[in-house]
């Protein structure tokens, strides 16, 4: 579980983070954008994530199965 090594520093320092879809590979798979904020500043992270999702809607798109 090497991915935990990347989340641990943010959890320990109290930095809020959000992951939102930001694009697609040539194969149609989603790519995520991680937004990280200042310590205990959840509101800014949530506003940034909401603004990004509004500017680049993705909810109707699904990768091929």
N, C-alpha and C positions, 0 to 999 in steps of 0.2 A: 504494500500500500504506500507507494512512494508519493502519491498525491498529497498525503497528509503532511508531508514535510513542507509543502507550500502554504498550507492553511494555518499551521501551528503558529508562526510568528504573528499573524494578524490576530488570532484569538488571544494570545498572551498579552499583546500590547493594547487590546481593546479597540482596534481599528475595525470599523464596520466595512463589510464588503458585499457586493451584489454581482451576480453573473447574469448577463442578458445576451440573447442571440444577437449577433451583429453582422452575419453574412453567411455565405454558403461556399463550399468547395466546388470544384469543377464536377465532382460526383454527386452534388446535391445534398451533401451533409452539412449540418449546422456548425457554425464556428461561434464561440462565446467571447464576450468582452467582460473582463472583470474590472469593476469599479471599486476602488478602495478609498476610504475617506480618512479624515483626521480622527484622532482618538475621540470616541464617544459622539461622533457627529453623524449619527444614523440618518437624520433628516436630510442632510445634503446628499448623501449616497442615494437615498430613495428618490429624491427629486431628480437627480441626474439620471437614474435608471428609468424613471417614468418619462422624462423628456426624450431620452434616446429611443425608447420604445414607441413613443408617439411620432417621432420624426421618421423612424424606420420600422413600420409595422411588419410583423412576422407571423402573427398568430394563425393566419390562414394557410401558411405554407408548411408542407410536410415532406420529409425526405422520401425517396422511392423505397419501396419494400422489396 
